[in-house]
Structures are given as structure tokens and as C-alpha cells.
Amino acid sequence: MPVFKATLRSVRAYITTIIIYFVVFAVFGTMTSRMNAGISDTRYQDVQLEVAVIDNDHSDLSEALTNYIDKTQKLVDNKTEDPQELNDNVRFDIYDYVLVIPEGFSESITADNLEYYSSSDSASGYLMTEKIRTYITDIVVYLGSGYSMDEAISLTDAQTLENETTDVSILNETGTKQSSYLSGMYTFLAYSLLMMLSICIGSVLTYLAENDIRNRIAVSGMSFRSRYIGLISAVLVIGFILTISMTVFTVLTGMEDPTINKIGYYILNEFALMFVGIGIAYFISSISHNTNIINMLSNMLTLSMAFLCGVFVPSELLDKTIVAASHFMPLYWYVQATTYINDHALGQIFSSDFISYLLIQLLFAVIFFVGGLVISRKKEQYAI
Amino acid sequence: MFGRIFIYKFKALIRSHWLIGWNFLFPLVLATAFSLGFGNLIDDDPISFHTMDVGYVAEEDSTFLTVLETLSKSTDEREAVINLHTYNSEKNAKQALADKEIDGYYLLDSEDIHTTVSENGIVSTTLLQIVKDYKNFQTTIKNIAIDHPENLESAVELMGSDLEIIKQHSFGHSNSPYLQYFYALLTMTSLFGSWISTFTLQGMCANMSERGKRFECAPGHKFKAIAAGALAGILIQSASNAVLVIYIVTVLKIDLGLNLGLILLITTLGSALGITAGTFMGALLKKPVLLVAVPMTYAMLCSFFSGLMVASIKQYVQYYVPFLNKINPGAVMSDSLYIASNYGLTREFYQDITIMIVIIIIHIILSGVILRRRNYASI
């Protein structure tokens, strides 16, 4: 019990670190998860692009074009008319497309006056340009065939609406799997949880491994068994508290997520990661007893893994060789399990695939622990 | 005195292994991770338009097939929109779709054109748009044939012509948005300089260390000593940035879109920013434990908001709270690299550089005010 209490008390020295990483998770995790959250659907749906329209013409035609975009896409506030900022907004996905309708456009429609901004040669840019080109071409053809502007707009709007109901189906109704808020939070959580565990537990283990403290514990009347039971229990309690606190925050902010019924599986996966975090902490603390170096190694290991295993950048965007290499990192399996939970219905999650993801993570935890043990033994052997 | 303190501080800093590890090794490891992770995306952006593989199933030829054949030809301006595969049965087309050989297929029967895709997305929407455009063309011709049959021929001709309606706003050259990660990495490395300063100040403040007590008792000029320490820090931090830039450009073969001299100039200014920020923190903070936690939080927070973990975050801040981007040293520095790389040395670039210089001056003044004639009631 004294070792258990001492270990828990020594964590207080790292309360600032815990708060920092928790705030990073709470703020940035929520932000990025909300930004990327979507709802999976098995029916076909046209992609709705976020389009900003700057109408400097204010004519019937420009308003009709804006209405058409509003009906078929998601019209957003451009907030700026600065060309450079508009370009940056489409490059960094604030919106997908900007259409600038110049003054006098309705009087010279075919003078190549309409201007758009999209991310270089993006597919969304091509699609939106084609939609606008089709709409305006119809107007031009109707006007050239003897219709008035009002008639041309009316006919074009009517046929555009009619053609929206074109027959389409999705193969095997696999649909589209989008990342839910919970999935996004639990993916980002991997970085924060591993950082907190490896720095806090790594530093505490280092502190307890200091010669003076270790010798004082060693000469006490406690048996080897009770000492280590106390230490392991304390480490597990720290791990549980940190893990549960992150889950509580995620649940509180994700109550409205339609996939909240899957939370049990997310928690199960998170606890598997907790053991990986403890394993990494033990491994790093065996390498160095300097808290600054522990901090640095934790950052190097966790940040690199987070980038290579799909925590910050989705795995499907990464190079195939890198994805293959990331199979040798525990975070890859954690992210795989999170994606698996997101992509499957509640009743289908508990499967051999999901269990294997958890077991592989636990295996990595054991590997880190054994690695740490070997380094510690060697250090003791050679009195490093 | 200045020279001697400069040399000793320089020696002390380069002999501090953890500090060298953080400022030299850590950025190199992260740069490697970035390059391995999404170096491929810099050359081939996943959102770029690519020719779509499309299947076509029909028993006889139709005008729709003619449209598809036209779209499958590349032009001087653009690559082919589709790569057409014809199938003699829907079963074969479905199998090809399941095997991911095609992105979707069209089935033409006597009633309609049926489109089948593998999933929702931009490719599927574009495939459907082709059908919508075709049907739209038919409806337009039908309407004109009913209301103004005398103009039908000219209408068909007009629809077939390549009308000049819309053009893309061009800035000339533009780099991949994924380079933002590397700009943010350079920013993070520069701001890590704040650790160097807090480490340096530990040995100069009486309330921080035994060395600090001896230092403050000595009849030396304090400002000169701190300036010498800061200069040693800037030198080391600039060297760290230079190593990182050279590593990215020559070893990782990533073109940052800027000439080496300009990058080094910006990163050196960034180093001065990090060092002076650290001096200010060192002057302000009293607890030794905070001298590591606060600079680290500062560097990581500023770097996150400049796009270290999510490249688009700086632009989101610019969209919703643009003022934050003007006071975040990380965002200002990465913005200067981004603007110089994409738009050249514009007014915004010089504005960023000016803000960096102003922040440096504010840090120096505030540090001077706090450290000047500091008294200790009890140490």
C-alpha cells in the first residue's frame, strides 16, 4: 500500500502535462471530429459541394444561377472577396468552389466572364464547372432560339429539376461509410492518451527507479511481491483514470451522435490501447531516467506513429508501402479497430476481425514491456 | 564580457543532450514521418481530377454512346474525362465494378439510362452528371422543336459549339497544400527555441538555480549577459532550422517552393521569435517545472494552429477568427512561408515579417522590464 500511495502521489508532479494533453484532446479532437463527421448511407446521394457565390451583377440571370446552385449544392458565406484568401479557402477545404459573377454578366454571357476558384484541377472543381456550364449553355441556347430571358430561366430551372431524378443505384448497397463524431474523437484520442500515459507513467517509473528511492524501498520491510503489486496496481489505476476521463468527455460531447450505441466497443478498444501506452511508458523509462528525454522519446514515438498510422491523415491517403509498414505499429491496429466499429452495424462488430485487432494491440503491449524488461536487466547487468 | 558569456552559453547549450535531441533530432524524425506518410500526396493530390473508368452495356448503338466516346477523347486542355469499357451483359459490367476495374457503368435499355456505381462520392456524382447533361440536351432540343422549330438547327449547332462561359482564376504557379505540414514543422522547430532561452535563463536567475544566485551577485551587466545567451540560442536554433531545411530538400527531396536563402532568412527570424518568447517566459515564470511545460505547450499550441497536425486548421481560423492568425507567432511564420511559396513576396508576406519583428521587439521590451533590477525578498 505505501508503494501504491507513493506512486499515485508522484503523479501530481505531472498534473500540468496531463491537463495540457487533455485540453489538446478536448479542443482539437472535438474540432477536427466535428469538421469531418458525416452520416453513413446505403442509398445513392449526389455529393453536395460547398459553393460560395459572389454576385456583382444582381441581374435576373445571376440570381437564377445563384438559386440553381443554392438548390443543388450548399451555398456558403464567402466572408471575403480577396482573391488570395478565396483561393486559400478552396485549397484548404473551407469551401469547395467559388463562383464570381461579374457586373454586366447578363449582357455578355458568352464573353468568358464568369470566374471560379477551385483547388487547382480538383474533381469537385470539374464537376461544379460542368454543372454551371450546362445551366448557362441552356440559357444561351434558349435565348438564341427566340425565348425571352424569363422563359429561358423558367425552362432551364424546370428541366434541371426534372433531370435530378435520374435513375441510379449503388452496387450491393454498400453505400458510403463516413466517419462519425465518435469515430473521429476516438481516433484523435489515440495521440493524447498515448502521450499522457507514456509521459506520466514513464516519468513516475523513472522517479521510482532513482537509486536513492529504490534503495529506501528495498530496505523497507515490504516483500518484493507486495512492492510490485503496489506499483503495478498504481500504474493501472493511473491508466484507468486517464482512459475513463477521456471517455467521459467523449460521451458527454457525443450524446447526440447516432452511433452512440457503439460506445462499448470504442471503450473496449481504448482500454486495449491503454495497455499499449503503459507498455510504451515502461519501455521508454527503461531507456532513460531523464524526464526530458522521456518527454522527447514519447513525442517522437507517438507523433510519428500518429502520422503514419492514420490518426491525423486517413490511411487511405497514405502510400501503400507506408501502410504496409505501419502494420508493425500498435496504433495502426487501434485505428483499424476504430474504423471497423464505425463501418459496421452494432450486431456485426463483435467478430473475429475485431477481436484480432484487440489481441494484436495487447501483443504489442507485451512486446514493449518485455523490451523494457530486457533493457533494464542489461542496464543492471552492466551497471549503466 | 559579451563574447565570453556568448562562448560559454554556446558550449553549455550544445553539451545539453536532451536539448540538442529536441531541437535537432526530433524535427528530423517528424520530417521523415511526414515524408513517409504523405510525401506522395505532394506530387499527386488525391482530390485531383482523374480519368474515370466507365462501363457501358447496351445491345445497340445510341447517341448516348456517341457522347461517351466524345468524352473518352483527350483534348489539348484536359485529359479524357472517361475511359470507356463496353460490356455485352450487365453481369459482366457488375463483376468489373465489384472487382474495382471500373468506377461505374451505364445500362441503356429502351426506357432509360440506368447508372450503377460502387459508392457515393465525387466520381459517382460526376458519372451521373454526364447522364443529366445528356438528358438536359434532349429536353432543350425537344422544347425548341415544339416552340421554335425554325431555330432548331441553329440551337443544335450552338449546343455543339464550345461556348466560352467560365474560366478558372489563375495565380500561375501553386504548390501542394500538403506542404503546409512542412511549413508548420519549420515553425514548430523555430518555436522550440523557447526551451533554449528558459534553459539559459535558469542559470541567470537567482530564484532558479545556485548558478543563478552566483550570477546575479556578480557585478556584470545583466542585459549584456542575457543578450549573449539569447544570441547563442539563436545561433543554435538557426543551425537546427538550417539542418532541417537541408534535410527536407536534399534527403527527402521535397521542394518547399522557395529558394534556400529566403527559407533560412524566415526561419532565422522564427528562431529569434522562439528565443525571445522563451526569454519572456523565463522572466515571467517562477517555478522551474513550468520552464519546460509552458514553452512546450506554447510551441505545440502555436504549431497546431499553424497546421502541424491538420493542415487546414490555419485557414479555418482565418475564416472564423482571422485576428487569431495575426497574433499567433506560429501562424504568422508558417503563413509567411506559405505566401512566399505560392504568391511570391506580396504585401501579406511583408505584413507577416513585420508582425514577427514586432512580436520579437515586444518580447524583448517586456523581458527587459520584468528582469530589470529584480529583487528577491527570499530565495
Interface residues (C-beta under 8 A of the other chain):
Chain A: A13 T16 T17 I20 V24 F28 M31 T32 M35 D41 Y44 Q45 D46 V47 K79 P83 Q84 E85 L86 N87 D88 N89 R91 F92 D93 I94 V100 I109 T110 A111 D112 L114 E115 Y116 Y117 S118 S119 S120 D121 S122 A123 S124 G125 Y126 L127 T129 E130 K131 I132 R133 T134 I136 T137 D138 V140 V141 Y142 G144 S145 G146 Y147 L155 Q159 T160 E162 N163 E164 T166 D167 V168 S169 I170 L171 N172 T174 G175 T176 N290 N292 I293 N295 M296 N299 M300 L303 S304 A306 F307 L308 F312 V313 L317 L318 D319 I322 A325
Chain B: H17 W18 L19 G21 W22 L25 F26 V29 L30 T32 A33 F34 L36 G37 F38 G39 N40 L41 D45 P46 I47 S48 F49 H50 K94 L97 A98 D112 I113 H114 T115 T116 V117 S118 E119 N120 G121 I122 V123 S124 T125 T126 L128 Q129 V131 K132 D133 K135 N136 T139 T140 N143 I144 D147 H148 N151 L152 S154 A155 L158 M159 L163 E164 I165 I166 K167 Q168 H169 F171 S174 P177 Q180 V289 L290 V292 A293 M296 T297 M300 L301 F304 M309 V310 A311 S312 I313 K314 Q315 Y316 Q318 Y319 I339 Y343 T346 E348
